[in-house]
Amino acid sequence: MGRAERSGTDSVLFGFWPHRLGQDDSVLSLVEVPFVDPRVQELVAEVQAHYVVLYGTPDESPVDPREFEPPRGRFVIGIDDRDGTLDHRDGEPVAMGGWRWRPDLTDRFGGDRVAEVKRMFVPPRERGRGHARRLLAFLEESARTDGVERLVLETGLVQPEAIALYEATGYTPVEPFGHYADSPLVRCFGKDLRDLE
């Protein structure tokens, strides 16, 4: 795992999962930030516009920014640091996602300590570079380290790329939950993080 450093309110993981992007050697720097960070809010606006195109409305699931503050959760942006010299405070985010504890789902999942992945998004212009897979792996590891036993998430039938990612990384269908549980378009998935140990 990369080394953690603190800078203001950001917790930075430099050099986490180096990988190739196209012809250039690149590193996806994962930066833990508050959900209210302006970079997060720009991506939230972009994903909400994306949902309007896909579903006709934005995602209306209730989200409280405090749910992503440790120890209740975490929120991360990914910054493409192509040459390894980027100051994370100035970088343009290419991915985002977080997790939040969901104690209300404990009974539904056999007593497991459950958290939900939320606002996972890579803008279309940045897709195909492995950002989502790397960000998801980080969210899983950080949640497991914080005591989460099972991660769950909601996505939609009209997001086949998201469904393919989750299935390819070990998520399996679970009973619908959350704001859109009764929607015929919702697809919910879960993963037992104890399998990562």
N, C-alpha and C positions, 0 to 999 in steps of 0.2 A: 504494500500500500504506500502511497505517497506520503510525504511529510506534511503535517498540519502546521499552519502558522496563523496567527491572529493579526488582523489589521483593521482597526476600528470595529465596526459591527460585522465585518466579513470574516469568515473562517475559510481559508484557502487551502485547497489540496493541489499543490503544484506537481506536475509530472505524473498525474494519475492516469494509468492506461495509455501509454504512448501508442500511436497507431499511424498508419499511412492514410493520407487523404489525397486521392489522385496521385500525382507525381511527386508531391512534396511530403517530407517527413513532418509530422505534426503531432502536437500534444493537445488533448482536450483537457483544459484546466477546469476542475470542478470547484465552484465557489459557493459556499453556504452563505445565504443572504436572507434577510427578513422578507416575508411575502410582500410587504409594502414597498420594497426596493423599486425605484422607478423603472429599472430594466425589466424586472418581473412584470410590472404592470403594463409595460409596452407589449410584452409577449402575451399577457393575458388578453389584452385588447385584440391582438392578432388572432389568437385561438378562438376567441368569442366570435369574431367576424367569420372565421373558418366554419364554426358550428352553424352560423346563420345560413351559409351557403349549403352545408350538408343537410341540416335538419329544419331550416326555416326559422329557428330561434336560437338565441344564445343558451349556454348551459346555465340553468337556473338553480343548480344544486347550491344549498347554503354553504358558504365558505367564510370562516372567521380567520383572519390573518394570524391570530394568536395560537391557533391550532397547530401551526407549523413552527412554533418556537420550542426549542429544547426545554424540558424533556418530553413535551407533548407531541413533537414531530420535528421535521426538518424540511428545509426548502433549498434547492440547489439550482444554480444556472451553470451551463457549460459554455466556456469561452474557447474558441479555436485559436490556439497560440501557435501559429505556423512556424515561427522562427525561435520560439522559446524566450522572447524578450518582452512580451506584452505585459503591461501593468494591468492586473485584473480589474482595477477600478475603472479603466478606460475601455475595456474590451467590449466588443459587441457580442451579446449572448447568441448562441446558436442552438441552445436547448434549455429546457427547464423541466422541473418536476419536484414533487415533494411527497411526503407521507405524513399522515396524522393518525394518532391513536383512535380506535373505534371500540371502546369498551361495550357499547350497546350491541355489538355483534358477537360478543364472547359466547353467549349461549347458543347462537345459531351455528357456530363452528366448534361445537363440542368442548367448550371451555378454553379454547386456545386464546392466547393474547393476540388480538387482531389490530392491524393498522391498515389504512387505505391509501393507495397511491392516488394522487390527485394532481391535476394540471400538468400532466406529462405531455410535452409538446416540443416538436422540432419543426421549425418553419419549412414549408415545401422547398424553398430554395437551398436548404441545407441538408435535405434528406439523401440517403444513399451513402452516407459516410460512416455509419456505425455509431453516430452520436446517441441515438435512442437506446441502443443495446448497452452501451457503456454507462449511460446515466442510470438506466434501470438496474444494472448490476450494482452500482454504487448505492442506490436507494435501498436495495435488498440488504446489502452488507451493513449499512448504517442502521437500518431498522433491526436487523438480527442482533447487532452489537448492543442496541438499546433495549433488548428484551422482547422484541416482537417475535411471535411464533408463526404467524400467518399473515401474509399480505393479500389484500383483495383489491379489486378495481372494477370500475364500470367503463365500458366503451360501447360503441354502437355498431349495428349491423352494416351501416354504410361506411365504416372505417376498416376495410379488409386488411390494410397494411398494419394497423394497430393490432388487430386480432392475430394476424400471422406472427408478429413480433412476440406477443405474449405466449402463444402456443409454442413457438420455437424456443422460448426460454423457460419452459416448464410450467406454465400456468394452465390450469384446467378449469372448465366451466363450473360455476357455482350457482346456487339459487339466487335470482335477482334480489338486490337490496338497494336501499338508498332512494333518492328523490325520484328516479325514473324506473323504479322496480316494476311498475305496471305497464310500462311502454313496450309495445311489440318490437321496438327497434333496439332495446337495451340488451347487451351481452355482458355478463359479469364473470370474472375469473378470479382464481385464488392460487396461492402457492405456499406450501409449507416450508418455512425458512429453516427448519431444523434439518432439512435435507442438505443444506449448505455446509453443515458442520463437518 
